[in-house]
Amino acid sequence: MTDKELKVALLDHCQETVNKRFDKIKQTISDIVESLEDESKSSAGDKHETGRAMLQIDRENAGKQLREIESLLALVKKIDIKAVSDYVRLGSLVYTNNGTYFISISIGQILVGKTGYFCVALQSPIGQLLSGKKKGEAFTFNEKKFVVKSIS
């Protein structure tokens, strides 16, 4: 598999992961709205008011999660896997002596074929250390020395 094909596969996986999260939170919000409507039909009283208040809090939290996922969706759309650079940036595939990193969103390690790749965000601790690095440059993370072997 070429680096371009690998980047396409990794980006597709990132997109799929975010889409699944998006669908899940949309369903959660829909369920909360339905529960609120059911709660409105219930009789009045302290129990009723407490139930509504808890559902409102759940809806607010789900709304925050939805905004976070929407920002991830926007970030995934910004990833340009066709651009080639001699330094690590968003969309880079970075080969190091301690693993291969796709600079995208933080979803952890994924398998493409039988090989594991780490999808990390630029804002993550290791993403910040990788950002701007060029081939041959080194850094230390979790008491391990990393050397950038190549960037695609």
ZAMARGU-4260 file (C-alpha; in steps of 0.2 Angstrom, whole numbers, plus 5000, padded with zeros to 4 digits):
<rodrens>
0) 5000/5000/5000 | 5007/5017/4995 | 5008/5031/5008 | 4994/5040/4998 | 4983/5025/4999
5) 4987/5023/5017 | 4983/5041/5021 | 4966/5039/5012 | 4962/5024/5022 | 4967/5033/5039
10) 4957/5048/5034 | 4942/5038/5029 | 4943/5029/5046 | 4944/5046/5055 | 4928/5052/5045
15) 4919/5036/5049 | 4923/5037/5068 | 4917/5055/5069 | 4901/5051/5059 | 4897/5037/5071
20) 4899/5048/5086 | 4889/5062/5077 | 4875/5049/5073 | 4875/5043/5091 | 4874/5060/5099
25) 4860/5065/5087 | 4850/5049/5093 | 4854/5053/5111 | 4847/5071/5109 | 4832/5064/5100
30) 4829/5052/5114 | 4830/5066/5127 | 4818/5077/5118 | 4806/5062/5117 | 4808/5059/5135
35) 4805/5078/5139 | 4789/5077/5129 | 4783/5062/5138 | 4788/5070/5155 | 4777/5085/5150
40) 4762/5073/5149 | 4765/5067/5167 | 4756/5074/5182 | 4764/5089/5190 | 4774/5088/5206
45) 4791/5088/5213 | 4796/5071/5205 | 4790/5078/5188 | 4800/5094/5190 | 4815/5085/5195
50) 4814/5073/5180 | 4812/5088/5168 | 4827/5097/5176 | 4838/5081/5174 | 4833/5079/5156
55) 4836/5097/5153 | 4854/5095/5160 | 4856/5079/5149 | 4851/5089/5134 | 4863/5103/5138
60) 4877/5091/5140 | 4872/5082/5124 | 4872/5099/5115 | 4890/5102/5121 | 4895/5085/5114
65) 4887/5089/5098 | 4896/5105/5096 | 4913/5096/5100 | 4909/5083/5087 | 4904/5096/5074
70) 4921/5104/5077 | 4929/5087/5074 | 4919/5085/5058 | 4925/5102/5052 | 4943/5098/5056
75) 4942/5081/5047 | 4936/5091/5032 | 4951/5102/5033 | 4964/5088/5032 | 4973/5089/5016
80) 4981/5072/5013 | 4987/5077/4996 | 4999/5091/5001 | 5017/5086/5003 | 5028/5094/5016
85) 5045/5092/5024 | 5039/5096/5041 | 5025/5088/5052 | 5008/5096/5050 | 4989/5092/5049
90) 4987/5077/5037 | 5005/5071/5039 | 5010/5053/5040 | 5025/5052/5052 | 5036/5037/5053
95) 5046/5037/5069 | 5057/5024/5078 | 5042/5021/5090 | 5027/5020/5079 | 5018/5029/5064
100) 5007/5044/5067 | 4994/5051/5057 | 4991/5069/5062 | 4972/5071/5061 | 4961/5069/5076
105) 4964/5059/5092 | 4956/5042/5090 | 4970/5032/5096 | 4978/5017/5087 | 4969/5009/5072
110) 4974/4994/5061 | 4976/4995/5042 | 4979/4978/5037 | 4990/4971/5051 | 4999/4987/5055
115) 4994/4999/5069 | 4994/5018/5066 | 4991/5031/5079 | 4979/5045/5074 | 4983/5060/5085
120) 4978/5078/5085 | 4990/5092/5084 | 4984/5098/5101 | 4988/5081/5109 | 5004/5080/5119
125) 5013/5070/5106 | 5005/5080/5092 | 5012/5096/5099 | 5030/5087/5100 | 5028/5081/5082
130) 5022/5098/5075 | 5034/5106/5064 | 5047/5092/5066 | 5058/5087/5050 | 5065/5071/5045
135) 5080/5066/5057 | 5074/5077/5072 | 5071/5070/5089 | 5061/5073/5104 | 5057/5064/5121
140) 5039/5058/5126 | 5035/5048/5141 | 5054/5045/5144 | 5056/5038/5127 | 5067/5045/5113
145) 5058/5047/5096 | 5067/5051/5080 | 5057/5056/5064 | 5062/5044/5051 | 5051/5051/5037
150) 5036/5062/5033 | 5023/5059/5020
</rodrens>
